Amino acid sequence: MKLSYRVFSRLSVGVVAVLSIWAVCFYFAIMDEVTDEVDDSLEDYSEMIIRRSLAGETLPSNDSGSNNQYFIKEVTPQWAMGRPAVEYKDSMVYIVAKNETEPARIYTTIFMDKEGRYFQLEVSVPTIEKADLRESIVYLIVGLYVVLLLAFMLINYFVFRRSMKPFYAILDWLDATRPGSGSGGPAVDTDTTEFRKLGEALARYSNHSEELFKQQKQFIGDASHEVQTPVAICINRIEMLMEDESVTQKQMEELQKVHKTLGYVSRLNKSLLLLTKIDNNQFCDVEDVDMNAILRNVAEDYTEVYAYKEVSLALEENGVFDVRINRTLAGILAANLVKNAFVHNVQGGRVQISCSSDKIEFCNTAYGEALDSACVFERFWQGSRKEGSAGLGLAIAQAICRHFNLSLEYKYNKGMHCFTISRQIS
C-alpha cells in the first residue's frame, strides 16, 4: 500500500471516530438544552397557576390554546407526604384542541393553601418528538460526515503531495540510480529540514559509493592484467619448451600438465573477471538483439568443435526471441548454455534447442538423475566434473539473465537436462 493511501486511511478512521463521539455528545447536549428550556417554562407556568390559586384569582383555562394543559386536585396529607415535592417526566397526553395524543413534558408538584389543604398540580407542555429529532440529527451528521471526509481527504491529498514532493523525488532518484552513473545525489529543492538532510546524506553516500566503485573497477582491471599477463607469458614459454627437441618424453608429459593447468587458471581468471564486470554493471550499452540469429551461429560453431562426441543438434524456431541486452553478453549467454549442453552430454547424445517469442529452451541428454536445482547456478558447483571446466558457465549465464530482467530456470524432463530462458513477469 502506498504511503499516501495508508496515511489517508488512518486519518479517515481517526476523523470518523472523532465525529462519531462529537455526534453523540452533540445529540445529548441538544436534548438536554431542549429539556432545560421546557422545564423552565413548566416551572414558570406552574408558579403562575399556584400564585393565582392561593390569591383566589381566576385561573386560566385548562386548555390555554397553546396546547399547554394543567390539572389541580386535592390530595390527603398522608399521600402528599409520601410523594416528592417536584417531579418531571415524559409521557403521552391527550390534546383536547387537536383531538390527538402527542408527546409532552409533565411537571408535577404539591402545594398547600392557607387552610392547610394539600393540592397536586400537574402541568404539561407538548414537546418535539425525540424520534424525529434523533432522525434529523442522524441525517445531518451523516451528511456532515460525507462533506467533511471528502473535504478532509481532498485537502490532505494536495497538502500531502505538496509536502512529500521532495520525498518522491528522492525515491525516483534511488530507483533510477545505478553504480557508475555518476549522478552525484538527488536534486532536492526544499526548505524542509528532514528532507534536506536526507538529500545531503544521500549525496554524500552516493559520491562515496561512486569513488569506491571506480576504485573497484580499477583494481579489477589492474588485477586481471597483472594475473593474466604472467600466466600468458608462462604458457608461451612452456609452449616454446615443448617445441624443443631436447625435451624428453617424461618432461613433455609434465610440461603438458603444467600447460593445461595454466590454461585452466587463465580461463578461470577471465570468467571471474567477467562475472565481476556484470555485477558492477560495466556493460552499459544495450540494444534489441535477435537471440535466434546468435544461437544459429553459436550452434554451428560448437557442432564442429564437439564433432568427436557425435552429438546431434536440433534447433527449432517457433518464433523470434527479441530481448534488450548487451550484444557481447548475449553472445556469451548463448555460448555458455550451448557449450554446457555439449560438454555435459553423453557420447552420441543429442541437444535440442527450441526458440519462441517468449522463451528459449536448451535440452541435452543426461548422464544420470536430475541435478540439484538449488545449487546448479552456484559458482564452482559441478554435478559431474568435466576436465578443464571451471564451473562458472551457468553462474555467468544466471548473472547475465538477472542483470537484464530475464529468468533462467532448470528442470529435468524425461532423461534430459533443460535450461529455459524467459522474460520475467513484473
PyMOL commands that set and color helices and strands:
alter all, ss='L'
color gray80, all
select helices_A, chain A and resi 3-55+77-81+130-163+165-176+193-242+249-279+291-305+307-309+327-343+393-403
alter helices_A, ss='H'
color red, helices_A
select strands_A, chain A and resi 69-75+86-95+100-112+118-126+287-290+312-317+322-325+350-355+359-365+406-413+416-423
alter strands_A, ss='S'
color yellow, strands_A
deselect
rebuild
show_as cartoon
